[in-house]
Amino acid sequence: MRSADERPRAQGGDGPGARPLASAGTGGFVERHGLWDERQHVAVGQVRRVIDELGLDKVRFSFADQHGVLRGKTLTREAVPGALRSGVTAPSSLLLKDTSGRTVFPVFSGGGLADGRFAGAGDIVLVPDMTTFRVLPWAERTGWILCDLYHPDGTPAAFCSRGLLRGRLAALADAGYDLTVGVELEFHVYRPAAEGAVPVAPGRPGAPGPAPEVAPLTSGSQLLHEEGLDRLDDLVDLLYRGLTGLDLPLRSLELEFGPSQLELTLDARDAAQAADDALLARAAVRQICRRNGYHATFMSRPATAETASSGWHLHQSLRHRATGEAAFDPAPDAEPSSAPGSVSGSAPGEPLSPVGRHYLAGLLEHAPAATVFTTPTINGYKRYLPMSLAPDRVVWGIDNKGAMVRVVGARGEGGARLENRSGEPAANPYLYIASQVVSGMDGMARRLDPGPPTTDPYDAGARGLPGSLDQALNALDADPVFAKALGQDVVSWFTTIKRAEFARYLAHVSDWEQREYFDLV
């Protein structure tokens, strides 16, 4: 977080006679349960100064739900001190809903979840992470802060995905490693046919209604075409200013292959920061586009994407916690390591260290089960097509972009890394990254071997990725590693939500069925 002196001034300035933000005081929920560390206490002073100097009127207190969608409340300047002292309450049932907003558990009887902590749809408490505070570049006099979730007794909320990732990263740290993650997000941006129209489902306001009618901005089949991107320069500039104004580590904005398809990449960072970055970047792109007459979507394969689906390529590498050195780089002359799961030396020409090979093998071993987290929507499985630059097989390759995991060797100042190409851009970033840590750590603990790299990533004889969300859920049920690492309650919670979503999909009479059968039979 930049200091107040370095931050740009909000629109409108602070105006004459702006009242200083009241003190957060002491004795509230946060202090009582010891929920802030020293960094948080230092950051709260900086945040107070920024709010005062920029004259902010509102602050958004937001959290990531199970789908990686931001939920929360916008508080007035006067209410902020109390929120810093005691958090912000919200219905706990927000953690129990599928993507339509339906609560899939019997909340008023508790549903047996987390020892009854969700009974009666009672509250959870949003506790702000002061180190994430930002000033919104596109909303006047408005701040934005990410929150962690707690139960009213001060214990971490059972299904807070941000907390689940932190738990897995702590386990990785105990094993002697830190995780670095780089993000590549593909998405589509269209021009809506009807400005300002909000689709509403007949008979159920708030439920998903008809998709908005849109027109493409580009024709497609023009990958990295400079003039094609130049035609979108107004949009590119809007996104650049918005994303960098949020202090996000934007690396590039690129024209992708499909019609109206773009990609943004973010610099590699510590995994927890990278997850926050991805969450905020998606929300920022959608909000900036909507405010400027565009419609952005991170849906993997919208109906207009006939030539190219969108993916989320997740780059990952480990560092030795004690030294900060890259743990995946091959080192033929290395001395034996005392780090768990490591062995000495690498074969000549090997692109990865033994630790890297074990981690890679874990990603492959648990790929079908992890797909629930890397590709959590029904639509995302329509991306798994052969010869499409999207994987449909559980294989790895050396700099092969058809493989599920692409190994990029150390070069220049960059260490060796693994690029998992199976994810969809709508995935919850915390659960996506957590699934990689769970898989990789099991590979390291069991010293699994990934076998030789593929030269034919679409080989029909190779093990396939799940062909549907239902198949992926079955794979997760059959893989005990995730229940052991995340807890059986967490796995049951997420699979119950996703099975309810899939059941609604199967019950829906699609346009295809109507066209295919209505007149024929």
Phi, psi and omega in degrees: 000128177292153176288165181301325182294333185267347186281144175293153180283142179289159177301137176091345180068184182267345175073160180289141173074019179298136182280134175298148178294133180295154179296145178290340178074190183227170173085007181274188183303317184296313181290320184300324183256006176059049189269351179248139172268187184298322180299321180295318181293324176293316184295328184296326176294320177296319181296316179301320181293318179297316180299318179292312186292326180267354179063041181294139179263332188220152173224130176272124175257111191234153173219159178272124175280187184296339181265003183075025177256137181286132173235160176156196183228150172259120183255147176286164180307319183292332183273347185298314181304319178295324179292325177290332181276318190231009179077187181231133181270151177209157180296132180293340180295346176299336180272002187240017187253150171274186187290346177274352185093004178280132174280121189261002176244152177284080192294330185285347173251001177095329177064012179071014184274132172046052178055037175079011184291345180255010181297139177074009182054039179293185188276154159247164183245125176272113179256119185293139170268101189298338181286350182261002185299137178218160171257127182290124179289337187254356180240131188292128173050047185231132174259168184216132183215138177272148184235154169259156187253137179225153170282161182300342178272005176091359177276149179303138179299138189301326189239033175282110186294328177296319178291325178298318177296316180301322178298319179289323178291328176293321177295321177295320178297321177298331177277356175103015185224153168241151183252131172253137184230135171246142188245130168236115182244122172265149181201170179242144175231128182236171170256117180299142178288327180239114182292131171079358182286135178246110181296135181233134178285127179302131176083350180214077178304140180096339176281161178302127178257195177300141178295143179296146175282132185225162175237141181290154177266335179226161185274344182088176182058030182228053184303125177057025179288117187297316181293328176298318178289326179297327178294340178257022189298325178299316179293316180300319181293320177301314182292319179301311183294321180291315183289317179288330176295339175271005184066024176280144185279062182298131181253319181202156168235125191229151173274123181266184190286321188280164175301130178062021184258133179232170175219141170239144176236147180239145178302147178294137181216176171309140190303319181296318176294319181298323178295315175300317181302313182296317179301311182290323181298316180297313180297320181296315180301314182295316182290318179298316181296314181299319181292344184242023172083021177241165172236116179255141177219140174257014170301136189293315185225077175297162186301334181276353185269067183286334185255340184202127173271168178259138177236171173236106179271119185254110177273136184213143176206156179255150172240144173292123185297326184287326186243342185079002182282151180297130184266347181266349183291132177293142181218085186303329184258014185293148173284157176303139182262148176270357180292141181303139174081007183251151174229169186274148169076164175222147178294149178304134180080356180291129182281348185229153170289167174304320178300316179297320179294319178297315180298314178302316180299324177295319177300320180288316182302319187254013183303315181301317179290319181295341182299333175303326182267326179282331181223079189273358180255155177299321183294327186299334182284346175285354177275337185284085183234142179291151177057039187234008189065010170240142184283153166225007181231152179270083181220164175234154179213159178272110181051042179246114187277003172266346182280154177298315177243121178259125178265123178250117184288161178297132176205147183058230180267357183267138176278169177298146181212163176249134177246107175277117185259011186273345188282157175255153186290348179273357185297147171296117186298327181290318181285325176301307182293321178300322180296327178290320179295315179301313182293312183296320180294324177293321176298321179290317183296324183262002180051049180291154179247130182281353185077185182285156176290153178276150168246001179220082188293345179251025177302123183297339181276350180282155179296131184271153168290158177305141181272355180202165176299323180298316178296321179295320178297321177296321178295322178293319177299329184271357183248105186286349185297322182289319177297323180292320184279316185265338185104138180298326178301318182294314180297316180296319178301309185289319181291326177297316178298315183288328176291323176296320178297316181293323179297320177296322178298315181294329181281345183280132175277113187277165175300323180299314179298318181297315179294320188288320192245334193301318181267332184290316185240000000 
